[in-house]
């Protein structure tokens, strides 16, 4: 059996969730998110590198875009096409072989997915949630993580929404209502 199929997962009390970062952004409003997404993706790439160095597992939780026969590799291949609006972000954040992938049918990373089971398997109790869109999928994922008693951190420079106002409102709501630690990714502790 190939090594990548063996049960040699690295256990960690922390996990990095990248929510909807492999995204073609080819939908109404996607052009607005694309402008905000590239700077956030650069910060996420730095955070992912730091996570890798610290032994923190990286989990891509991506929307299936209503395509029930899709798989993560097909979505990635689509997003890496040169004429696709989200291509620069997908190229910057393309997953590595050791990363995990989960497709989600709705806004939350937890709803209808095996994420909770994977996090239990890895031993994770602290989640660093980054991705798109702050006011929708990141917010719903942070809410569901909070409801499951995870410690949640959202790096403020690793998220984006269609507008700066929507981004800031969602971060403020997470901070106040969900007890989420919000800070720049350089200040996030990975230990």
C-alpha positions as CSV (number, residue, x, y, z in Angstrom):
1,X,0.0,0.0,0.0
2,X,1.4,3.5,-0.9
3,X,2.6,5.5,2.1
4,X,0.0,8.2,1.4
5,X,-2.8,5.7,1.9
6,X,-1.5,4.3,5.2
7,X,-2.9,5.6,8.5
8,X,0.1,7.7,9.3
9,X,-1.7,11.0,10.0
10,X,0.1,13.5,12.2
11,X,-1.8,14.2,15.4
12,X,-2.0,17.8,16.6
13,X,-4.1,19.8,19.0
14,X,-4.3,22.5,16.3
15,X,-5.6,22.3,12.7
16,X,-5.7,24.9,10.0
17,X,-8.9,25.0,8.0
18,X,-8.8,26.7,4.6
19,X,-12.5,27.3,3.7
20,X,-13.5,27.7,0.0
21,X,-10.1,28.9,-1.1
22,X,-10.2,26.7,-4.2
23,X,-12.8,28.6,-5.9
24,X,-13.3,29.8,-9.5
25,X,-15.0,33.0,-8.3
26,X,-17.1,32.9,-11.5
27,X,-20.4,34.0,-10.0
28,X,-22.2,37.3,-9.5
29,X,-20.1,39.3,-7.0
30,X,-17.1,37.0,-7.5
31,X,-15.3,39.9,-9.1
32,X,-15.6,41.9,-5.9
33,X,-14.4,39.0,-3.8
34,X,-11.5,38.3,-6.2
35,X,-10.1,41.8,-5.5
36,X,-10.1,41.1,-1.7
37,X,-9.1,37.5,-2.0
38,X,-5.6,37.8,-3.5
39,X,-4.0,39.7,-0.6
40,X,-5.8,37.3,1.8
41,X,-4.4,34.4,-0.2
42,X,-0.9,35.7,0.1
43,X,-1.3,35.9,3.9
44,X,-2.8,32.4,3.9
45,X,0.1,31.0,2.0
46,X,2.5,32.4,4.7
47,X,0.2,30.9,7.4
48,X,0.1,27.6,5.7
49,X,3.9,27.5,5.4
50,X,4.1,28.3,9.2
51,X,1.6,25.6,9.9
52,X,3.6,23.1,7.9
53,X,6.8,23.9,9.8
54,X,4.9,23.5,13.1
55,X,3.4,20.1,12.2
56,X,-0.1,21.5,12.1
57,X,-2.4,19.7,9.6
58,X,-4.0,21.7,6.8
59,X,-7.5,20.8,5.9
60,X,-9.2,22.2,2.7
61,X,-12.9,22.4,3.2
62,X,-14.5,23.4,-0.1
63,X,-17.9,23.9,-1.5
64,X,-19.1,21.3,-4.0
65,X,-20.9,24.2,-5.8
66,X,-24.0,22.0,-6.1
67,X,-22.2,19.4,-8.2
68,X,-22.9,16.2,-6.4
69,X,-20.6,14.2,-8.6
70,X,-17.7,16.5,-8.2
71,X,-14.5,15.7,-6.4
72,X,-11.8,18.0,-5.0
73,X,-9.3,17.3,-7.8
74,X,-11.9,18.2,-10.4
75,X,-12.6,21.5,-8.7
76,X,-8.9,22.3,-8.3
77,X,-8.3,21.5,-12.0
78,X,-11.1,23.8,-13.0
79,X,-9.8,26.6,-10.8
80,X,-6.3,26.4,-12.2
81,X,-7.4,27.1,-15.8
82,X,-5.8,30.4,-17.0
83,X,-9.1,32.1,-18.0
84,X,-10.7,31.5,-14.6
85,X,-11.1,34.5,-12.2
86,X,-10.0,32.6,-9.2
87,X,-6.9,31.0,-10.8
88,X,-4.3,33.3,-9.1
89,X,-5.7,32.4,-5.7
90,X,-6.0,28.7,-6.5
91,X,-2.4,28.6,-7.8
92,X,-1.1,30.3,-4.7
93,X,-3.0,28.0,-2.3
94,X,-2.9,24.7,-4.3
95,X,-2.8,21.8,-1.8
96,X,0.2,19.7,-1.1
97,X,0.1,15.9,-1.1
98,X,-0.1,15.7,2.7
99,X,-3.1,18.1,3.0
100,X,-6.7,16.9,3.7
101,X,-9.7,17.6,1.6
102,X,-13.4,17.7,2.5
103,X,-16.2,18.8,0.2
104,X,-19.2,20.5,1.9
105,X,-22.7,20.9,0.5
106,X,-23.6,24.2,2.4
107,X,-22.0,27.1,4.1
108,X,-20.5,25.5,7.2
109,X,-17.4,23.3,7.1
110,X,-19.2,21.0,9.5
111,X,-22.6,20.7,8.0
112,X,-23.0,17.3,6.2
113,X,-19.3,16.6,6.3
114,X,-16.8,14.3,8.1
115,X,-14.8,17.3,9.4
116,X,-15.7,16.6,13.1
117,X,-14.6,13.0,12.7
118,X,-11.3,14.0,11.1
119,X,-10.6,16.6,13.7
120,X,-11.2,14.0,16.5
121,X,-8.9,11.6,14.6
122,X,-6.2,14.2,14.5
123,X,-6.7,15.3,18.1
124,X,-7.4,18.9,17.2
125,X,-9.2,21.1,19.7
126,X,-8.0,24.5,18.3
127,X,-9.0,25.5,14.9
128,X,-7.5,28.3,12.8
129,X,-10.1,29.2,10.2
130,X,-9.1,31.1,7.1
131,X,-10.8,31.6,3.7
132,X,-13.7,33.0,1.8
133,X,-16.2,34.5,2.3
134,X,-15.8,35.9,5.8
135,X,-19.5,36.9,6.2
136,X,-20.8,33.6,4.9
137,X,-18.8,30.3,5.0
138,X,-16.1,31.4,7.4
139,X,-18.7,32.8,9.8
140,X,-20.9,29.7,9.6
141,X,-17.9,27.5,10.1
142,X,-16.7,29.5,13.1
143,X,-20.2,29.4,14.6
144,X,-20.4,25.6,14.2
145,X,-16.9,25.2,15.6
146,X,-17.9,27.3,18.6
147,X,-21.0,25.2,19.1
148,X,-18.8,22.1,19.3
149,X,-16.5,23.7,21.9
150,X,-13.4,24.2,19.7
151,X,-11.1,27.1,20.4
152,X,-11.3,29.2,17.3
153,X,-8.9,31.7,15.8
154,X,-9.6,33.6,12.6
155,X,-6.6,35.5,11.2
156,X,-8.0,38.8,10.1
157,X,-5.6,39.1,7.1
158,X,-6.5,35.5,5.9
159,X,-10.1,36.1,5.1
160,X,-12.0,38.1,2.6
161,X,-15.6,39.0,1.7
162,X,-17.1,40.9,-1.3
163,X,-16.6,44.2,0.6
164,X,-14.4,45.5,3.4
165,X,-17.5,46.5,5.4
166,X,-18.9,42.9,5.2
167,X,-15.5,41.5,6.2
168,X,-15.2,43.8,9.2
169,X,-18.8,43.2,10.4
170,X,-18.3,39.4,10.2
171,X,-15.0,39.6,12.1
172,X,-16.6,41.8,14.8
173,X,-19.6,39.4,15.1
174,X,-17.3,36.4,15.5
175,X,-15.2,38.2,18.1
176,X,-18.2,39.4,20.2
177,X,-20.7,36.6,19.8
178,X,-18.6,33.5,19.2
179,X,-15.6,34.2,21.4
180,X,-13.3,33.9,18.3
181,X,-9.7,35.2,18.7
182,X,-9.2,37.6,15.7
183,X,-5.7,38.7,15.0
184,X,-3.2,39.0,12.0
185,X,-1.8,35.7,11.0
186,X,1.7,36.6,12.1
187,X,0.4,36.7,15.7
188,X,-1.4,33.3,15.6
189,X,0.3,30.8,17.8
190,X,0.7,27.4,16.1
191,X,2.2,25.7,19.1
